[in-house]
Amino acid sequence: MKVDLLKLVEHGGCSSKIPPKQLEEILKYLPLPKDPNILVDIDTQDDAGVYRVNDDLALVLTTDFFPPVCSDPYEFGQIAAVNSISDVYAMGGNPVLALNIMMFPAAKLPMEVYAEIMRGGFDKATEAGVRIIGGHTIDDFPPKYGLAVVGYIHPKKIIANSGAEPGDLLILTKPIGTGIVMAAQRLGMAKDEDIMEAKRQMKLLNKSGAEVMKKYNIRGATDITGFGLAGHALKMAKASKVSIQIDMKKVPLIGNVYDLIDDGCIPGASFRNLEFVEEFLACSPDLDYNLKMIAFDAQTSGGLLFSAPPDKVFKILEDLCATGLISSNVIGSVSKQKEKLIYLNN
């Protein structure tokens, strides 16, 4: 029996997250523990938590899961696992162990679908050097899958979203547009080559990008997921107490994403992300509307966004391209904090 998982969901992947503005309100009520060994917690809304074990070892802990973002169960398992592991890479850590998180409607879907999702997750975890050692499943519709991941890092080598410095340039390692393309697929508007490229990007581990970051002692980074490029840049700006300028014409895009926006394919998550950023946002008067909305597209398993000193940028881009991240580009810069935190330019 062939099952199209996309027909089971209205919002899939990271676009199914609670709107970021609402999430900020929820987090206000979450008590924070007091422990000197907690090196990174939700205070800066970073990608993962970090806990110091001793002077040479800290644990990076994260979890992520979501409904299907594509039709094929095996590919869904791959993408969900890559997305879950990505937060450890964004912090500069080495992912080591994971637990499966599965919500599956056992009475509505054949168990072969369950097995294929898990197989996809296992294969990508293995590629990342991660051992899945257990997990938990509950009966729920539609299906949802992801991982809880543990990684290792040296306490003095943590890469955080609070590490961006004025004068740095911003590098993005993957093109933007997965949310738009997958929404267009549901509407029958997307070209096959765009769908294939979006899935290829979502299945691509951020491992090589993280290795380049570590090689050049990068200290400020995040990965781009459900809150979009502008939303995650805002979190970095807030945590680092800086302003960030993004040149939207320099942002790499997947295939015909610009034309899909022009045809009216703007996912609802884009407007929720815009609402989150709007208070802190300034746009240049000549900013192309399509490019503006692309900045808010909810990404699933997106690339790394990191800040780097200008004198290192050429070599960093050279190394990123050598690893196969050929879309990597400088897309903006970091400055001292101004009236607004995010500036979108043409």
Summary of the structure (lengths in Angstrom):
residues: 346
radius of gyration: 19.0
end to end distance: 48.2
largest distance: 58.1
contacts: 1296
relative contact order: 0.18
helix: 40%
strand: 24%
